[in-house]
Amino acid sequence: MSSTTTDQMDGLPVVSKLYLSSSCPELKAESVISDFSDTEEILSEIERVVTPPIQEEQEEFIIESTSLPSPIPLSRIGLPTTTTTAGLAIPTALPSSSPLSSRRSLEWQFKGLTVWLELEEFDNDLTRAVEYFSSKHNSPFIPQSHTTAIYGMEHLSIEEARARLRTVRDLIPQWPTFAKPTGITSDIAQCGRPGQVCDIAWSELTLATNPQHEAALDILYELFYGSVYHRDRPWKPHNSVAYDNPETNHLSLLDTIMYASQNPSLLGMERRVAAIALWSTVGKMGDWECLERVRFID
């Protein structure tokens, strides 16, 4: 694949290195956009190079941007919240054209206790992206923007896991900061493939690991599993912005590309880890429940 760069236009950032997921069910790009005068021409050219998927190997869409806004301090912006059984206030849906009750449910049966990292947001950009794609496609709503650290633990009781999470800051005072995302990936997972634990369609902000992240994840695994444990290496962190069922998938990689280009903080910011949370992920996504949260950033 080739890559090129567009000039600044109509408020869109400079775009380069445009790669689309070759295993996405809807889209595959063979070339990239260059030198167009407006957004309609960009869309037209992207559509021109789209063909059905012909490969199984996954590639990433990478978008590099400049002229990004200054970081907006992490703040509380008064979103509607709900209170969990642990007494935690977490964001619920932002105002939208489709109520949560009308959206498709995610049918996969998940398992166990799961540890999520909750990333710093800029003007609530990650939460707004999750709501945008769920509302637009009437697809399952992700209850909390997150990056999964450990999935599906079944060897601890809820109280044992909560007690261990409460000690995490004694071992990891602050999780290492994530660099700017390396790109966007949109694909379908199949349970049993390397690193895939469920059947699900998804779009994500792809993140990069480094030795500091690997060391922190080792400490976390040892906290929950003891000195003997197994995990995939290297870690492949990501922050999903949309889920759907493979059989009814309405997610569009083109939508994700354009939304990211119009909301440049998604790909243009380093992000601290604001909190680490323990969730019950037993059952379908609609059954998930936040059990405990420890904040790294007040």
Summary of the structure (lengths in Angstrom):
residues: 298
radius of gyration: 19.2
end to end distance: 44.1
largest distance: 58.5
contacts: 890
relative contact order: 0.21
helix: 24%
strand: 23%
